[in-house]
């Protein structure tokens, strides 16, 4: 079992703009008063293309997907919320909070994976029926997965249901580490905003976990699984420093992908610690961050074979 992969799927932001539905509990979004929706989309596509080019230049195998109806989906650039792919050939489909995001689910992507990447899907776990119960679990946004040790770390929120976490754990044979995490007195909507797991490190905003027992539980789990803890502050979380992803580049060299905003928020010691685990790859995603409330990690759906 592998923690990181060389294969990434990304979705073009052809309809990207500020989404009022997701802004209800995504406190990292900002409303639009500066540009037309068309301008925002144009800027987002430029930021997207620059990140894809940087990943490609480092040897990451990036599949860029432009599904039918993509121009009507404001948050399609964040595909990791509606599906995940696992090394045993399982795909999981997730229930999403915003009704206008549910249109992003598109089986075409799995056909392309099978046709173009020789990926064989052996099993499908479909959790989307929970939407009828007003319960949600938004993929590897809601959960940060330790795939090797089969642990799902999850900050409980309106978008991360404990009931669905238990269902996921039972079907995928995962252990759940759930807790509450706060940013400016608000529950953090997605765990991957405040935590990133790599092969040998865990970058996390521990100060956002107020319950001492929950914090100790997480720290003990990292120690038990040999993850070096790299701590970030609430202010750095606000700069998307938690929204990183470790991937493989050419010749299986580890890379740590983040936004320019995130990089600028880090201090010298944090950068030094991260560089022990991979080359830092960064790109300007400031417009996508401002209006979408997500960053580099949210834009990359990992594909495991």
N, C-alpha and C positions, 0 to 999 in steps of 0.2 A: 504494500500500500504506500502511495506517495502523497506527500503534503502539497507539492507544487507541480506545475505542469508547464510545458512549452507551448501548449495549444490554447488559444484564446478566441472567443467569439465576441464581436462588437457590432452594434447596430447603429447605422447612420442616423444622425439626429435630423431627419428631413422635416419633422414637424415640431421640433423643439421650441418650447416657449414656457412662460410661467404658468404653472398648473394650480388653479385655485383649490381644487379638490385635495391635492396632497399637502398644500400649505396649511391646512387645518391643524395638522400635528407635526409638520416638519418645520421646526423653528430655525432651520438653517437657510430657508428660502427667503428671498426678498421680492416684494411685489415690483411690477414693471411700471416705471413712470418715465423712462429714459428713451426707449426705442420702440419702434413698431414690432409686431410679432415677426414680420418678415425679416427685419434687420437682426433680431435676436437669433432666428434660425440660421441666417447667413454666418453670423459670428460663431455660433456653436459648431457649425460644419467645419469652419476653419480650425477651431480648436481641436475638434475630433480628428481631422486629417493630420494635423501636426503630431498628435499623440500616436496615431497609427504608424506614421512614417518613422517616428523614433523607435517604436517597438520593433518594426520591421527591420530597421537598420542594425538592431542588436540581435537579430536572429530569432525573435519570437514569431511563432507561427500564428498569424492573425487572420481569422476568417471574418471579413466584413460582410454583414448581412443587411439587405434592404428589402424587408418583407412587403407584401401587398398591403396597402392601406397605411403604410408607415407615416405618410405625411399628415395623418389625422391623429397620431399618437404623440403627445407632447413629451412623454418621459421614456420613450422607447430606447433612448440611449443608455438606459440603466437595465439591461436584460437580466442581470443576476437576481432580480426580485421575483421573476415568474417561473424560473426553472433552474435546476441544478443537474449536473451530469456526474456520475460516480464511476469509479474504476471497475466495478463489477458489472457494468453495463446497464445500470439502473438510471432512469431519468425520473425526477420528481417535479411535479407541477404544483404551484403554490397559490393559495388564496390571497388576493390583494385588496387593500383597503379602498382605494379610489376606484370607483366604477369605470371611469374613463381609461384606467390603466389595464383593465381586464382584456381589452381588445388587443393588447400586445401579444397575448398568447397565440402562437402560430405554429402548428405542427410542421409547416414547411421547413423550419430550421432543422428538425431531426432527420428529415429526408435528405437534406443537403449534407448533414454530417455523415450519414450512411453512404451517400453516393460519392462525395468528394473526399472524405477523410477515412473511409473504410471503417467507420465506427458502427458497432453492432449494439443496438438497444435490446436487451434481454428482458427488461422488466420496467413497467411504468407504475409509479405511485402517484395517484391523483388526489390531492388534498383540496381541490378547488371547491368541493361541495360545502366546505365550511363557510363560504361566503354567504350562503343562505341562512346561516346561524349568526351572522355578523361577527365572525371570528376570522382572524387573519394571521398569516405567517409568511413574511415576504422574503423567502429564499435565503441566500447568503448575505442579505442585508440584515434580516432579523437574527440570523445565526452566523457566528464565526466558527467554522468547522476545523477541529483538529482531526484530519482524516486518518492519520496514522494510528492514533490512540482512540479514535471513534468517540470523541467528546464534542458536543455542541454547546458553545458558550452563547448565552442569550440574555439580553437586557429586556425585561418584560415591559411592554408598552401596548398602546392601542393596536399596534400593528404586529405584535408578537404575543400570541396566545399560548398560555401554559398548556391548555388542553391539546392544542395541535402539536406543540413540542413533544408531549408524551406520545402522541400517535406517531410522529416522525421517529422518535427514539425506538419505539416498539418495532416498527417496520424496517428500520435501517440498522438496528442493533447498536444504537448510540447511547452514551450517557449524557444526561442534560445537566449543565451548570447554569442555572438561571439566577438572576439578580436584578436589582433596580439601579438605574444609572440616570443621573440628573445633569442637565446643562441649563444654567440660569434658572433654576427651580422647576424646570420642565423635564418630564421624562424624555430621555433620548429615544428617538423614534426607531433607529436602527443600530444594532450592536456594532456594525462595521464602521460607524462614525467614530467610535471611541476605542476600537481594538483591531489589531492586525496580528495574525499568527503566521510565522514563517517556519522553516524547517527547525530552527534552533532558537528562535526568539519569540517573545510576545511583547508587542508594543501596546500599551494600554493606559488609559486615563483613570488610574486607581482612585484619584480624589473625587471622581463623580459617583463612586459607590459609597453611599453613606452608612449602610449597615456594616458594622465591624465584622460580624460573622460571615457575611457574604464576601467581603473583601478578603478575609483570611481563607475562605474556601477556594477562591480563585487563585490566590498566591500559592497555596498548597498544591493545587492542581498543576500549576506551571512548574513548580519545583519537582513534583513527582514525574512529570513528563519531560524534564530536562530542557525547559525553555528559559533562556535568559530574559529577564524582565527589563524592558526599556520604558520608563514612565514618561508620560506627557501630561501637560496641564490642561485645565478646562479652556483656557485661552487658545492653546494650540489645537484643541479639538475644534474650536470655532474656526480655525484656519485649515480644517480638514486634514490635520496631521495624523489622525487615526485611520484615515481612509486610504490606506496603502495596500499593495498586493505584491507578494514575492512570486516571481515566475522564473522559468529557465530561459536563457538566451542561447546563443550559438555555443556548441560544444558543452551543453549543460552547465553553463556559467550562471549562477544565481543573480537576478536583478531585483531591485526593489523599486516599484513604480509608484509615483506620487505626483501631485500637482506642484507647480512652482510656488503657489501660496503655502502649501504644506512645508516645502523645503525651507522657505524663508522664515518660517515660524520656529524652526528647530535651532537649538543651541549647538555649540561646537562639540560638546560631549555626546549629545544624542546622535549627531551626524557620525561621529567617530564610532560609536557603538553600532549603528546601523551598517556602516561600511564594512564591518567585520563579517556581515552576513550577505553581502552582495553589492554590486555597483548600483548607485542611486541614479534612477532615470526619472526625469521630471519634465513637465510640460505645462504651459500656461492654460489653465482651465477655468479662469476666473469668471467668465460669463456663465458657463454651465454651472459652476458652483453657486453663483449669486442667484440665478433664477430657478435652478433645478434642485438646489440643496443637497447635491451629491457631487462626488469627485471621482478620482481615477479608479479606485477599486470598484465603485458602482458601475463603471462603464465596461468592465471586463467580466465576462462569464467564462469560467474555466471549463475546459473540455479534458476529461480524463479517459484514457483508453484502458 
